[in-house]
Amino acid sequence: MNKVQVPITLIQIYRLTPELLEEKFQEWEQKIKIKNEPLNNPKIPLKLVKKGQLVYPKD
């Protein structure tokens, strides 16, 4: 079977600090403690990402 590769166009990049992500990290740690198993592909919500510093494209 042939696979088609689609190019990726970069639109925006945000810089996030550990402090900004701390609440999400704590949430994930609680889930790990409660379920006693690793997280399966955790995601950072776009709403949280957009609170970071926009580094690309530069204004």
CYANA upper distance limits for C-alpha pairs under 8 A (distance plus 0.5 A):
 11 ILE  CA     56 TYR  CA      8.02
 11 ILE  CA     57 PRO  CA      7.78
 12 GLN  CA     54 LEU  CA      7.71
 12 GLN  CA     55 VAL  CA      8.04
 12 GLN  CA     56 TYR  CA      5.63
 12 GLN  CA     57 PRO  CA      6.49
 13 ILE  CA     54 LEU  CA      6.51
 13 ILE  CA     55 VAL  CA      6.14
 13 ILE  CA     56 TYR  CA      5.44
 13 ILE  CA     57 PRO  CA      7.81
 14 TYR  CA     49 VAL  CA      7.16
 14 TYR  CA     50 LYS  CA      7.43
 14 TYR  CA     52 GLY  CA      6.11
 14 TYR  CA     53 GLN  CA      5.76
 14 TYR  CA     54 LEU  CA      4.94
 14 TYR  CA     55 VAL  CA      6.09
 14 TYR  CA     56 TYR  CA      7.61
 15 ARG  CA     52 GLY  CA      5.94
 15 ARG  CA     53 GLN  CA      5.51
 15 ARG  CA     54 LEU  CA      6.90
 15 ARG  CA     55 VAL  CA      7.10
 16 LEU  CA     20 LEU  CA      6.90
 16 LEU  CA     21 LEU  CA      7.66
 16 LEU  CA     49 VAL  CA      7.43
 16 LEU  CA     51 LYS  CA      8.40
 16 LEU  CA     52 GLY  CA      5.33
 16 LEU  CA     53 GLN  CA      7.15
 17 THR  CA     21 LEU  CA      7.02
 17 THR  CA     52 GLY  CA      7.92
 18 PRO  CA     22 GLU  CA      6.36
 20 LEU  CA     52 GLY  CA      8.06
 21 LEU  CA     25 PHE  CA      6.70
 22 GLU  CA     26 GLN  CA      6.65
 23 GLU  CA     27 GLU  CA      6.79
 24 LYS  CA     28 TRP  CA      6.77
 24 LYS  CA     44 ILE  CA      8.22
 25 PHE  CA     29 GLU  CA      6.65
 26 GLN  CA     30 GLN  CA      6.72
 27 GLU  CA     31 LYS  CA      6.95
 28 TRP  CA     32 ILE  CA      6.77
 28 TRP  CA     39 LEU  CA      7.92
 29 GLU  CA     33 LYS  CA      6.74
 30 GLN  CA     34 ILE  CA      6.57
 31 LYS  CA     35 LYS  CA      6.44
 31 LYS  CA     36 ASN  CA      8.33
 31 LYS  CA     39 LEU  CA      8.22
 32 ILE  CA     36 ASN  CA      5.76
 32 ILE  CA     37 GLU  CA      6.10
 32 ILE  CA     38 PRO  CA      6.37
 32 ILE  CA     39 LEU  CA      7.11
 33 LYS  CA     37 GLU  CA      8.14
 44 ILE  CA     48 LEU  CA      7.42
 44 ILE  CA     49 VAL  CA      7.45
 45 PRO  CA     49 VAL  CA      6.93
 46 LEU  CA     50 LYS  CA      6.61
 47 LYS  CA     51 LYS  CA      7.46
 48 LEU  CA     52 GLY  CA      7.91
 50 LYS  CA     54 LEU  CA      8.19
 54 LEU  CA     58 LYS  CA      7.78
